[in-house]
C-alpha cells in the first residue's frame, strides 16, 4: 500500500486541521460510550451484581419504581396524584416527587451520602435528619433518579459465598427502600444477586484476529476496499452501541446527546474520509485514521470491562453488547494502523513479493518508485 502524494490545495488541509482539532476536543471532553447511564460525564461501570425491584407494597396505581444504569440507580415515576417522599437512611425525608419538579431535602444526610458510590463524602453540619426539611429543586418532574446505597453491594471485598464459589449465582441480600405516598407508608423491596462473569479471553482473541485481518488485507494490496469494509463495520458497531446506551438510561435527551458526542464525531470522520478517499487519499487516511482511533477508544477500550462483567449498562443483550466492543477494538485499531502506515509513506503492497530480505527491500523500492 502506497499512497499518492498529489498536491492538494491549502483549503482542504485547513479544513482537515480544524476538523482534527474538533475531534481531539470531543474525545477529551465527551464521556466514553460505555460510560453512560448517569449524569453527563459520570461513569457507570459494568458489574457482576444484579440489583432489581421485586415489588411495591402495597401496590399504588400510577407509581413506578425500577433500577437503571446496570442497577447503579433507582428511578421513581409518580403519576399517583399525590406527593411521594423517599425516606433516607435514618427515616428522614430525602426526596419529594409531586406534580412539579422533584426536590431534595438538603438537610438529609442521604443527599450527600448518595453523591458517592462508596459514600466517601463529608456530611456538612447543616445536615440533620431531625431538622425541618429544606427542599431544593433537583430535576424535572414527575420523576426522580438517585443512587441508593441500600440497593447495591457496599463492601470492598466480595461476600464470603462469592469467594467460596464465584462460578455460581448467589443471592446476596434483600433490600428495602421506604416511601410515603400521600402520607401513607409504602415499601419498595428488591434483591441483590451475584451473577458470575464471562471469561474475556475469547472476545479479546476475536478482536485481535479482526484487527490482524484488516492489516493483512491492506498489506495484500487491497487497502481501499479493506478500509471501506472495516469502516462500515466500525460505524455500524458504534451506532448499535450508541442505541443501546441511549435506551439504557432515563437521562434527559441533552445529556444523552452530549455523552454520545465523541462517537458521533468519530463516525463522521470515518464516513467523510471514505467519501474523499479516491480524490484525496492522504487527507482521507488522516480522517479515517483519526475517526477509527476515536471509535476504538470510545466504543471499545472504554467498555473493555463489558467483556469480563455480567451486568452491563446498556439496553442491548450481553452478547450483542460484547460484539460491539470486539468490532470497535478490532476494526477500529486495524483501520487506524492501516491509515498510519499509509500516511507514513511506507510501501506495504506485499502480495507476490519474495520473502528474502534483500529481494523484499529491492521489490519494495521498485514499487515505491513506480507508484
C-alpha positions as CSV (number, residue, x, y, z in Angstrom):
1,X,0.0,0.0,0.0
2,X,1.4,3.3,-1.1
3,X,-0.5,6.5,-1.0
4,X,-0.1,9.1,-3.8
5,X,1.5,12.4,-2.9
6,X,-0.6,14.7,-5.2
7,X,-0.6,18.2,-4.1
8,X,-3.8,19.4,-2.5
9,X,-5.0,22.9,-2.0
10,X,-4.4,24.7,1.3
11,X,-8.2,24.8,1.9
12,X,-8.5,21.1,2.3
13,X,-5.6,21.0,4.7
14,X,-7.0,23.8,6.8
15,X,-10.4,22.0,6.9
16,X,-8.7,18.8,8.0
17,X,-6.6,20.5,10.6
18,X,-9.7,22.3,12.1
19,X,-11.7,19.0,12.0
20,X,-8.9,17.2,13.7
21,X,-8.8,19.7,16.5
22,X,-12.6,19.3,16.9
23,X,-12.2,15.5,17.1
24,X,-9.4,15.8,19.7
25,X,-11.5,18.2,21.8
26,X,-14.5,15.9,21.5
27,X,-12.7,12.8,22.6
28,X,-11.2,14.6,25.5
29,X,-14.4,16.1,26.8
30,X,-17.1,13.6,25.8
31,X,-17.6,10.7,28.2
32,X,-17.0,7.3,26.6
33,X,-19.9,5.4,25.1
34,X,-19.5,2.6,27.5
35,X,-19.5,5.0,30.4
36,X,-23.0,6.4,30.0
37,X,-26.0,6.0,32.2
38,X,-25.5,8.5,34.9
39,X,-25.4,12.3,34.6
40,X,-23.3,13.6,31.7
41,X,-19.7,12.9,32.4
42,X,-20.3,10.3,35.1
43,X,-19.1,6.7,34.8
44,X,-21.4,3.8,35.3
45,X,-19.3,0.7,35.5
46,X,-20.3,-2.8,34.5
47,X,-20.5,-5.2,37.5
48,X,-21.3,-8.7,38.5
49,X,-24.1,-7.7,40.9
50,X,-27.7,-7.6,39.7
51,X,-30.0,-5.3,41.6
52,X,-33.7,-5.5,40.8
53,X,-37.0,-4.3,42.1
54,X,-39.3,-7.2,43.1
55,X,-42.4,-5.4,44.4
56,X,-44.0,-2.2,45.7
57,X,-46.3,-2.9,48.7
58,X,-49.0,-2.0,49.0
59,X,-49.4,-1.5,45.3
60,X,-50.1,2.1,44.3
61,X,-51.7,2.8,40.8
62,X,-49.5,5.3,38.9
63,X,-46.3,4.6,40.9
64,X,-43.4,3.0,39.1
65,X,-40.0,2.2,40.6
66,X,-37.2,0.4,38.7
67,X,-33.4,0.1,38.7
68,X,-31.5,1.8,35.9
69,X,-27.8,2.1,34.9
70,X,-27.0,-1.6,35.5
71,X,-28.5,-1.4,39.0
72,X,-26.5,1.7,39.9
73,X,-29.5,3.9,40.5
74,X,-33.2,3.9,41.2
75,X,-35.8,5.7,39.1
76,X,-39.2,6.6,40.5
77,X,-42.0,7.9,38.3
78,X,-45.1,9.4,40.1
79,X,-48.5,9.6,38.4
80,X,-50.4,8.9,41.6
81,X,-51.8,12.4,42.1
82,X,-50.1,12.5,45.5
83,X,-46.7,13.6,46.7
84,X,-44.2,10.7,47.1
85,X,-41.5,11.1,49.6
86,X,-38.4,8.8,49.6
87,X,-37.1,8.4,53.1
88,X,-33.4,8.5,53.8
89,X,-31.2,6.1,55.8
90,X,-32.4,7.5,59.2
91,X,-36.0,7.7,58.2
92,X,-35.8,11.4,57.3
93,X,-37.5,12.9,54.2
94,X,-34.9,12.8,51.4
95,X,-36.6,13.2,48.0
96,X,-40.1,14.6,47.2
97,X,-41.7,13.9,43.9
98,X,-45.0,15.5,43.1
99,X,-46.7,17.0,40.1
100,X,-43.9,19.6,39.7
101,X,-40.1,19.2,39.6
102,X,-38.6,16.7,42.1
103,X,-37.0,18.2,45.2
104,X,-34.2,17.1,47.5
105,X,-34.1,17.8,51.2
106,X,-30.6,19.4,51.7
107,X,-30.8,18.7,55.4
108,X,-31.0,15.0,54.8
109,X,-27.6,13.2,55.2
110,X,-28.7,10.9,52.3
111,X,-28.5,13.9,50.0
112,X,-24.7,13.9,50.5
113,X,-24.0,10.2,51.1
114,X,-25.7,9.4,47.7
115,X,-23.3,11.6,45.8
116,X,-20.6,8.9,46.0
117,X,-20.9,5.2,45.3
118,X,-18.8,4.4,48.4
119,X,-20.4,7.2,50.5
120,X,-16.9,8.7,50.7
121,X,-18.1,12.2,51.4
122,X,-18.1,14.7,54.3
123,X,-21.6,15.5,55.6
124,X,-21.9,19.2,56.4
125,X,-23.0,20.3,59.8
126,X,-26.3,21.6,58.4
127,X,-27.4,18.1,57.5
128,X,-29.6,17.0,60.4
129,X,-32.2,14.2,59.9
130,X,-34.3,15.6,62.8
131,X,-34.4,19.1,61.4
132,X,-37.3,20.5,59.4
133,X,-36.8,19.7,55.7
134,X,-35.4,22.4,53.3
135,X,-36.4,21.5,49.8
136,X,-34.5,22.4,46.7
137,X,-35.3,21.6,43.1
138,X,-33.2,18.7,41.7
139,X,-34.6,17.9,38.2
140,X,-37.7,17.7,36.1
141,X,-40.9,16.1,37.3
142,X,-42.7,13.9,37.9
143,X,-39.8,11.6,38.3
144,X,-36.5,11.3,40.2
145,X,-33.4,9.2,39.7
146,X,-30.8,8.7,42.5
147,X,-28.1,6.4,43.7
148,X,-29.2,4.5,46.8
149,X,-26.7,2.6,49.0
150,X,-29.4,0.2,50.1
151,X,-29.6,-1.4,46.7
152,X,-26.0,-2.4,45.9
153,X,-23.0,-4.2,47.5
154,X,-21.0,-1.7,49.6
155,X,-18.1,-4.0,50.6
156,X,-14.6,-3.6,49.3
157,X,-14.4,-7.4,49.0
158,X,-16.9,-9.8,47.6
159,X,-19.1,-11.7,50.0
160,X,-17.8,-15.0,51.5
161,X,-20.2,-17.1,49.4
162,X,-18.8,-15.5,46.2
163,X,-15.2,-16.0,47.4
164,X,-16.0,-19.7,48.0
165,X,-17.7,-20.3,44.7
166,X,-17.6,-17.4,42.2
167,X,-18.8,-19.6,39.3
168,X,-22.3,-19.9,40.8
169,X,-25.1,-17.3,41.2
170,X,-25.6,-16.2,44.8
171,X,-28.5,-14.2,46.3
172,X,-26.5,-11.7,48.5
173,X,-29.3,-9.9,50.3
174,X,-32.8,-8.4,50.1
175,X,-33.2,-4.7,50.3
176,X,-35.9,-2.2,51.1
177,X,-36.5,1.5,50.4
178,X,-39.3,3.1,52.4
179,X,-41.6,5.7,50.8
180,X,-44.6,7.9,51.9
181,X,-47.3,8.2,49.2
182,X,-49.8,10.9,50.2
183,X,-48.5,10.3,53.8
184,X,-49.2,6.5,53.6
185,X,-46.2,4.2,54.2
186,X,-45.2,2.1,51.1
187,X,-42.1,-0.1,50.8
188,X,-40.1,-0.9,47.7
189,X,-38.4,-4.3,48.1
190,X,-35.8,-5.9,45.9
191,X,-32.8,-8.2,45.9
192,X,-29.1,-8.2,45.1
193,X,-27.6,-11.2,43.3
194,X,-24.1,-12.1,42.3
195,X,-24.1,-13.3,38.6
196,X,-20.9,-15.0,37.5
197,X,-18.9,-13.1,34.9
198,X,-17.9,-14.4,31.5
199,X,-14.3,-15.1,30.5
200,X,-12.9,-12.3,28.4
201,X,-10.2,-14.3,26.5
202,X,-12.3,-15.4,23.6
203,X,-13.7,-11.9,22.7
204,X,-10.2,-10.4,23.1
205,X,-8.8,-13.0,20.8
206,X,-11.5,-12.3,18.3
207,X,-10.8,-8.6,18.4
208,X,-7.1,-9.3,17.9
209,X,-7.8,-11.6,15.0
210,X,-10.2,-9.0,13.4
211,X,-7.6,-6.3,13.7
212,X,-4.9,-8.6,12.2
213,X,-7.2,-9.5,9.3
214,X,-7.7,-5.8,8.5
215,X,-4.0,-5.1,8.4
216,X,-3.2,-8.3,6.5
217,X,-5.8,-7.5,3.8
218,X,-4.4,-4.0,3.4
219,X,-0.9,-5.3,3.2
220,X,-2.0,-7.6,0.4
221,X,-2.7,-4.5,-1.7
222,X,-6.4,-4.0,-1.2
223,X,-6.3,-1.1,1.2
224,X,-9.2,0.9,-0.2
225,X,-11.8,-1.9,-0.1
226,X,-10.3,-3.1,3.2
227,X,-10.8,0.3,4.8
228,X,-14.3,0.6,3.4
229,X,-15.4,-2.8,4.9
230,X,-13.6,-2.1,8.2
231,X,-15.0,1.4,8.5
232,X,-18.6,0.2,7.7
233,X,-18.3,-2.5,10.4
234,X,-16.8,0.1,12.8
235,X,-19.5,2.7,12.3
236,X,-22.3,0.1,12.5
237,X,-20.9,-1.3,15.8
238,X,-20.7,2.3,17.2
239,X,-24.2,3.0,16.1
240,X,-25.6,-0.1,17.7
241,X,-23.6,0.6,20.9
242,X,-25.0,4.2,21.0
243,X,-28.6,2.9,20.5
244,X,-28.1,0.6,23.5
245,X,-26.7,3.3,25.6
246,X,-29.5,5.7,24.7
247,X,-32.2,3.2,25.7
248,X,-30.4,2.2,28.9
249,X,-30.8,5.4,30.9
250,X,-33.6,7.8,31.6
251,X,-31.4,10.9,31.4
252,X,-32.7,14.0,29.5
253,X,-32.0,14.0,25.8
254,X,-29.5,16.8,26.0
255,X,-27.3,14.8,28.4
256,X,-27.5,11.8,26.2
257,X,-26.5,13.7,23.1
258,X,-23.5,15.2,24.9
259,X,-22.5,11.7,26.1
260,X,-22.6,10.4,22.6
261,X,-20.8,13.3,21.0
262,X,-17.5,11.6,20.8
263,X,-18.7,8.5,18.9
264,X,-20.8,10.7,16.6
265,X,-17.9,12.9,15.6
266,X,-15.6,9.9,15.2
267,X,-18.1,8.2,12.9
268,X,-18.4,11.4,10.9
269,X,-14.7,11.5,10.4
270,X,-14.6,7.9,9.1
271,X,-17.6,8.4,6.7
272,X,-16.1,11.7,5.5
273,X,-12.7,10.1,4.9
274,X,-14.3,7.3,2.8
275,X,-16.2,9.9,0.7
276,X,-12.9,11.5,-0.5
277,X,-10.6,8.5,-0.5
278,X,-10.1,8.5,-4.2
279,X,-9.5,12.1,-4.9
280,X,-7.6,13.0,-1.7
281,X,-6.1,9.7,-0.4
282,X,-3.7,11.1,2.2
283,X,-6.3,13.5,3.6
284,X,-8.8,10.7,3.6
285,X,-6.4,8.4,5.5
286,X,-5.9,11.1,8.1
287,X,-9.6,11.4,8.7
288,X,-10.3,7.7,8.7
289,X,-7.3,7.0,11.0
290,X,-8.4,9.7,13.5
291,X,-12.0,8.7,13.5
292,X,-11.2,5.0,13.7
293,X,-8.9,5.6,16.7
294,X,-11.5,7.7,18.4
295,X,-14.2,5.0,18.0
296,X,-11.8,2.2,19.1
297,X,-11.2,4.3,22.3
298,X,-14.7,5.5,23.0
299,X,-16.7,2.4,21.9
300,X,-14.0,-0.3,22.5
301,X,-11.4,0.4,25.2
302,X,-13.7,2.5,27.4
303,X,-16.1,-0.5,27.5
304,X,-13.4,-3.2,27.9
305,X,-14.9,-4.2,31.3
306,X,-18.0,-5.4,29.4
307,X,-16.1,-8.4,28.3
308,X,-15.5,-9.6,31.9
309,X,-18.7,-8.5,33.7
310,X,-22.2,-9.9,33.7
311,X,-24.2,-6.8,34.3
312,X,-23.8,-4.2,31.6
313,X,-25.0,-0.5,31.5
314,X,-26.8,-0.9,28.1
315,X,-30.2,-2.0,26.8
316,X,-28.5,-4.4,24.4
317,X,-28.4,-8.1,25.1
318,X,-25.0,-9.1,26.6
319,X,-23.9,-11.0,23.5
320,X,-24.7,-8.1,21.2
321,X,-23.1,-5.5,23.5
322,X,-19.9,-7.5,23.7
323,X,-19.8,-8.0,20.0
324,X,-19.9,-4.2,19.5
325,X,-16.8,-3.9,21.8
326,X,-15.0,-6.6,19.8
327,X,-15.7,-4.9,16.4
328,X,-14.8,-1.5,17.8
329,X,-11.5,-2.8,19.0
330,X,-10.6,-5.0,16.1
331,X,-11.9,-2.9,13.2
332,X,-11.0,0.4,14.8
333,X,-7.4,-0.3,15.8
334,X,-6.9,-2.2,12.5
335,X,-8.2,0.7,10.4
336,X,-6.1,3.2,12.4
337,X,-3.0,1.1,11.9
338,X,-3.5,0.9,8.1
339,X,-4.1,4.6,7.9
340,X,-1.0,5.3,10.0
341,X,1.2,3.1,7.7
342,X,-0.3,4.8,4.6
343,X,0.4,8.3,6.0
344,X,3.9,7.4,6.9
345,X,4.6,6.7,3.2
346,X,5.6,3.1,3.8
347,X,5.0,0.9,0.7
348,X,3.3,-2.2,2.0
349,X,1.9,-3.9,-1.0
350,X,3.3,-7.3,-0.3
351,X,1.3,-9.7,-2.4
352,X,3.7,-11.8,-4.5
353,X,6.9,-10.2,-3.2
354,X,9.7,-12.7,-2.5
355,X,10.3,-13.3,1.2
356,X,14.1,-12.9,1.3
357,X,15.1,-9.6,3.0
358,X,17.4,-8.3,0.2
359,X,14.9,-9.1,-2.6
360,X,12.0,-7.8,-0.5
361,X,13.7,-4.4,0.0
362,X,14.5,-4.2,-3.6
363,X,11.0,-5.0,-4.7
364,X,9.5,-2.5,-2.2
365,X,11.9,0.1,-3.5
366,X,10.9,-0.5,-7.2
367,X,7.2,-0.4,-6.3
368,X,7.6,2.8,-4.4
369,X,9.4,4.4,-7.3
370,X,6.8,3.2,-9.8
371,X,3.8,4.4,-7.8
